[in-house]
Amino acid sequence: MNILYCASEALPFAASGGLADVAGSLPRAINEEGHDCRVVMPYYGSIKPELKENCQFLTSFSVPVAWRNQYCGVYTSFVKGVTYYLLDNEYYFERNGMYGFYDDAERYIFFSRAILELLHYIDFKPSILNCNDWQTALVPVYYDIFYRYQAGYEDIKTVFTIHNIAYQGQYGLEIINDIMGIPLYHSNILEYDGDVNFMKGAIETADKVTTVSPTYAKEILDPWFSHGLDRILLTKQYKLCGFLNGIDLDVHNPETDKLIPANFSIKDKSGKAICKAKLLQEMEIAPGNEPVIGIVTRFVGHKGLYLIKYVFEDIISLGFKFAILGSGEKIYEDFFSEMRYRYPDRVGLTLGFVPELSKRIYAGADMFLMPSQSEPCGLAQMISLRYGTIPIVRETGGLKDSIKDAGGFGGNGFTFKSYNAHDMLDACTRARHLYDDQVAWADLVNNGFKQDFSWKRSAELYIGLYNDIH
């Protein structure tokens, strides 16, 4: 089966979040199952020169953007068994950064239309177009309106994947005629609450809508999680399903990782003790065997930092130490800086994001705290388990699907249900008590090591979906 995976970012070329990890890993896993999955993304100016050197110019064509036509160059590259098509237009993509510009609507309207025009010019006929988030949400819309009955476009099915429903692509109605070039009699596809909503258009027109975890697929039917889209999702829920993302087991491998002080495995965990000692030293925390909680996150409210702030000193009083890495809202940066000042022997803090340090926290901490208010999938809890570090999470989205409480059969972490600081504190208390039981804790860590969060598992689910609809 031929699949064209449409994304606004993908590793190794460009990344700002989890979408790039998915677009850089899932197509490779699908190809390893015997299919041909290729990736199409913008040719950003910020792509590293050494990666651009491996890109070959393929062709160029014009893309209709309402009443105007825009140039589109096509570069191609082959990375880890996956063919990438990178679509070039310097006016739209030769910028410092990927998102946050005044004309983002026009930029990704161009990109979505260019994806479909591309099929005229390449020797690749996809059976499936898998689009991701609002930046490619217009692909199924344009296909439905303009391309479905064109020669060479027959029998293509569209899948739309929601990675984060908070970002929907909402703009004024005037862009329908001025930039989208969609006839006004089709405007009802995109109109929602008085605006144009790219994501709503994809939900209307795609053959299937997926999310990045089964629980998130259920949660976004609830107004608490849906950011206003629950009404359309309820009418289209027959299209909706969720598959949990995976992680790259080669990149996140404690047996071979060169970014951690010592390697270790389920058979020989001695290296993890070295990683813990080195982490305490690096973050200027007092040495000792007390349990260390790792936090690697953006400092924003929906990551549950309000809960941490409310009972942080209670957790300290249980005998925990903290290794914290992140940046974001000033209220949380100031709070953690104050805690570092108050408890210099127990709290280590690095403001910013240092990928190498994040790996050392995953490897050196005993537990990893993720009390998110919402979390479509989450990767950190899977990575931490890969390094024998036990997650403490709230039961939401992918956290609920990947972490089972140690109080039950097959547990691999500690969970709490309600978005409540003292429920989180209770989970930390239970973790502290089990940590003191060396045999029970070793069993829990061993179970964590055995978890399968490979992309192979995710790829099989997506392939099953593609086969069902084609």
Residue pairs with C-beta under 8 A, 6 or more apart in sequence:
1 35
1 36
1 127
1 128
1 463
1 466
1 467
1 470
2 35
2 36
2 37
2 38
2 124
2 125
2 126
2 127
2 128
3 27
3 30
3 35
3 36
3 37
3 38
3 126
3 127
3 128
3 129
3 130
3 466
4 37
4 38
4 39
4 40
4 115
4 124
4 126
4 128
4 129
4 130
5 23
5 26
5 27
5 37
5 38
5 39
5 40
5 130
5 132
6 40
6 41
6 112
6 115
6 129
6 130
6 131
6 132
6 136
6 139
7 19
7 20
7 22
7 23
7 39
7 40
7 41
7 132
7 133
7 135
7 136
8 19
8 41
8 42
8 98
8 99
8 108
8 111
8 132
8 133
8 135
8 136
9 15
9 16
9 17
9 19
9 20
9 23
9 41
9 98
10 19
10 20
10 23
10 24
10 39
10 41
10 84
11 20
11 21
11 23
11 24
11 25
12 24
12 51
12 79
13 41
13 44
13 47
13 51
13 77
13 84
13 86
14 20
14 41
14 42
14 44
14 46
14 47
14 98
15 21
15 24
16 98
16 99
17 163
18 163
18 212
18 245
18 377
18 379
19 132
19 133
19 163
21 245
21 247
21 248
21 379
22 132
22 163
22 212
22 245
23 39
23 41
23 132
25 246
25 247
25 248
25 455
26 37
26 245
26 246
26 455
26 458
26 459
26 462
27 37
27 38
27 39
27 82
28 37
28 80
28 81
28 82
28 455
29 246
29 454
29 455
29 456
29 458
29 459
30 37
30 459
30 462
30 463
31 37
31 81
31 82
32 81
32 456
32 459
33 456
33 459
33 460
33 463
35 463
36 124
37 82
38 82
38 83
38 84
38 85
38 124
38 126
39 82
39 83
39 84
39 85
40 84
40 85
40 86
40 87
40 115
40 118
41 84
41 85
41 86
41 87
42 86
42 87
42 88
42 92
42 93
42 98
42 111
43 55
43 73
43 75
43 86
43 87
43 88
43 89
43 93
44 93
44 94
44 95
44 98
45 90
45 93
45 94
45 95
45 96
46 95
46 96
46 97
46 98
47 86
51 77
54 77
54 79
55 75
55 76
55 77
55 86
56 75
56 76
56 77
57 73
57 74
57 75
58 74
58 75
58 76
58 85
58 121
58 122
59 73
59 74
59 121
59 122
60 71
60 72
60 73
60 74
61 72
61 74
61 117
61 118
61 120
61 121
62 69
62 70
62 71
62 72
63 69
63 70
63 71
63 72
63 110
63 113
63 114
63 117
64 113
64 117
64 181
65 106
65 109
65 110
65 113
65 179
65 181
66 177
66 178
66 179
66 180
66 181
67 181
70 89
70 91
70 92
70 110
71 89
72 87
72 88
72 89
72 110
72 114
72 117
72 118
73 87
73 88
73 89
74 85
74 86
74 87
74 88
74 118
74 121
74 122
75 85
75 86
75 88
76 83
76 84
76 85
76 86
77 83
77 84
77 86
78 84
85 118
85 122
87 111
87 114
87 115
87 118
89 110
89 114
92 103
92 106
92 107
92 110
92 111
93 107
95 101
101 107
105 169
105 171
105 175
105 179
106 175
106 179
108 134
108 135
108 136
108 138
108 169
108 198
109 138
109 175
109 179
109 180
111 135
111 136
112 131
112 135
112 136
112 137
112 138
112 139
112 141
112 142
113 138
113 142
115 129
115 136
115 139
116 139
116 142
116 143
116 146
116 147
116 153
119 125
119 126
119 152
119 153
120 152
125 152
126 156
127 155
127 156
127 157
127 466
127 470
128 156
128 157
128 158
128 159
128 466
128 469
128 470
129 139
129 140
129 143
129 156
129 157
129 158
129 159
130 158
130 159
130 160
130 161
130 462
131 137
131 139
131 140
131 158
131 159
131 160
131 161
131 202
131 206
132 160
132 161
132 163
133 161
133 162
133 163
133 164
133 167
133 199
134 167
134 168
134 169
134 198
134 199
134 202
135 169
137 160
137 169
137 198
137 199
137 201
137 202
138 180
138 198
138 201
138 202
139 158
139 202
140 158
140 160
140 201
140 202
140 205
140 206
140 207
141 182
141 189
141 190
141 201
141 202
141 204
141 205
143 153
143 156
143 158
143 205
144 189
144 205
145 182
145 183
145 186
145 189
147 153
147 156
148 156
155 470
157 207
157 208
157 466
157 469
157 470
158 205
158 206
158 207
158 208
159 206
159 207
159 208
159 209
159 210
159 465
159 466
159 469
160 202
160 203
160 206
160 208
160 209
160 210
161 209
161 210
161 211
161 212
162 199
162 209
162 210
162 211
162 212
162 216
162 220
162 376
163 211
163 212
163 376
163 377
164 376
165 199
165 220
165 225
165 226
165 227
165 229
165 376
166 227
168 197
168 198
168 199
168 200
168 227
168 228
168 229
169 196
169 197
169 198
169 199
170 195
170 196
170 197
170 198
171 195
171 196
171 198
172 195
172 196
173 187
173 191
173 194
173 195
173 196
175 196
176 182
176 184
176 187
176 190
176 196
177 184
180 190
180 196
182 189
182 190
189 201
189 204
189 205
190 196
190 197
190 198
190 200
190 201
191 197
192 200
192 228
192 229
192 232
193 228
197 229
199 229
200 229
200 232
202 209
203 209
203 229
203 232
203 233
203 236
203 239
204 232
204 236
206 239
207 239
207 469
208 239
208 241
208 465
208 469
209 233
209 236
209 239
209 240
209 241
210 217
210 240
210 241
210 242
210 243
210 462
210 465
211 217
211 220
211 240
211 241
211 242
211 243
211 376
212 242
212 243
212 244
212 245
212 376
212 377
212 398
213 242
213 243
213 244
213 245
213 376
213 377
213 397
213 398
213 400
213 401
213 402
214 241
214 242
214 243
214 244
214 401
215 242
215 396
215 397
215 398
215 400
215 401
216 225
216 242
216 376
216 377
216 397
216 398
217 240
217 241
217 242
218 242
219 225
219 374
219 396
219 397
220 226
220 229
220 230
220 233
221 230
221 233
221 234
221 237
221 240
222 230
223 230
225 374
226 233
233 240
241 465
243 458
243 461
243 462
243 465
244 377
244 398
244 401
244 402
244 453
244 457
244 458
245 377
245 379
245 398
245 458
246 382
246 453
246 454
246 455
246 456
246 457
246 458
247 379
247 382
247 383
247 386
247 453
247 454
247 455
248 455
249 386
249 453
249 454
250 256
252 362
252 383
252 386
252 387
253 386
254 260
254 263
254 264
254 265
254 271
254 272
254 363
254 386
254 387
254 388
255 263
255 264
255 265
256 263
257 263
257 359
257 363
259 355
259 356
259 359
259 360
260 271
260 275
260 359
260 360
260 363
260 364
260 387
261 271
261 274
261 275
261 278
261 360
261 363
261 364
262 270
262 271
262 272
262 274
262 275
262 278
263 271
264 270
264 271
264 272
264 275
264 363
264 388
265 449
266 388
266 446
266 449
266 450
269 388
269 445
272 363
272 364
272 387
272 388
275 360
275 363
275 364
276 292
276 364
276 365
276 366
277 287
277 364
278 360
278 364
279 285
279 292
279 323
279 348
279 360
279 361
279 363
279 364
279 365
280 286
280 287
280 288
280 292
280 321
280 323
280 348
280 364
281 287
282 348
282 357
282 360
283 323
283 348
283 349
283 350
284 344
284 348
285 292
285 321
285 323
285 345
285 346
285 347
285 348
286 321
286 345
286 346
288 321
290 319
290 320
290 321
291 319
291 320
291 321
291 366
291 367
291 431
291 432
291 435
292 320
292 321
292 322
292 323
292 364
292 365
292 366
292 367
293 315
293 320
293 321
293 322
293 323
293 365
293 366
293 367
293 368
293 369
293 392
293 428
294 322
294 323
294 324
294 361
294 362
294 364
294 365
294 367
294 368
294 369
294 384
294 389
295 308
295 322
295 323
295 324
295 325
295 326
295 361
295 368
295 369
296 324
296 325
296 326
296 358
296 361
296 362
296 368
296 380
297 303
297 305
297 326
297 370
297 380
298 326
298 327
298 328
299 305
299 326
299 327
299 328
299 329
299 332
299 333
299 336
300 328
300 329
300 332
301 329
301 373
302 372
302 373
302 374
303 370
303 371
303 372
303 373
304 370
304 371
304 372
304 373
304 394
304 419
304 424
305 332
306 421
307 371
307 419
307 420
307 421
307 424
308 315
308 369
308 371
308 421
308 424
309 332
309 335
310 421
311 421
311 422
311 424
311 425
312 335
312 339
313 339
314 425
315 425
315 428
316 322
316 339
316 343
316 346
316 347
318 428
318 429
318 432
319 432
320 346
320 428
320 432
321 346
321 347
321 348
322 339
322 346
322 347
322 348
323 348
323 361
323 364
323 365
324 336
324 347
324 348
324 349
324 350
325 349
325 350
325 352
325 353
325 354
325 357
325 358
325 361
326 351
326 352
326 353
327 333
327 351
327 352
327 353
333 351
336 347
336 349
336 351
337 349
337 351
339 347
339 349
340 347
340 348
340 349
350 357
362 368
362 380
362 383
362 384
362 386
362 387
362 389
363 387
363 389
365 384
365 389
366 389
366 390
366 435
367 389
367 390
367 391
367 392
367 414
367 431
367 435
368 380
368 381
368 384
368 389
368 390
368 391
368 392
369 391
369 392
369 393
369 428
370 378
370 380
370 381
370 391
370 392
370 393
370 394
370 399
371 392
371 393
371 394
371 416
371 424
372 378
372 393
372 394
372 396
372 397
372 399
373 394
373 396
373 419
374 396
374 397
375 394
375 396
375 397
375 398
375 399
376 397
376 398
377 397
377 398
378 393
378 397
378 398
378 399
378 402
380 391
381 391
381 393
381 398
381 399
381 402
381 403
381 413
382 402
382 451
382 453
384 390
384 391
385 391
385 412
385 413
385 448
385 449
385 451
385 453
386 449
386 451
386 453
388 445
388 448
388 449
389 448
390 406
390 412
390 413
390 414
390 431
390 444
390 445
390 448
391 399
391 403
391 412
391 413
391 414
392 413
392 414
392 415
392 424
392 427
392 428
392 431
393 399
393 400
393 403
393 413
393 414
393 415
393 416
394 415
394 416
394 417
394 419
394 424
395 415
395 416
395 417
399 415
400 415
402 451
402 453
403 412
403 413
403 415
404 410
404 411
404 412
404 413
404 415
405 411
405 413
405 414
405 415
406 412
406 413
406 414
406 430
406 431
406 434
406 444
407 430
410 447
411 444
411 447
412 444
412 447
412 448
412 451
413 448
414 427
414 428
414 430
414 431
415 427
416 423
416 424
416 426
416 427
417 423
434 440
434 441
434 444
435 441
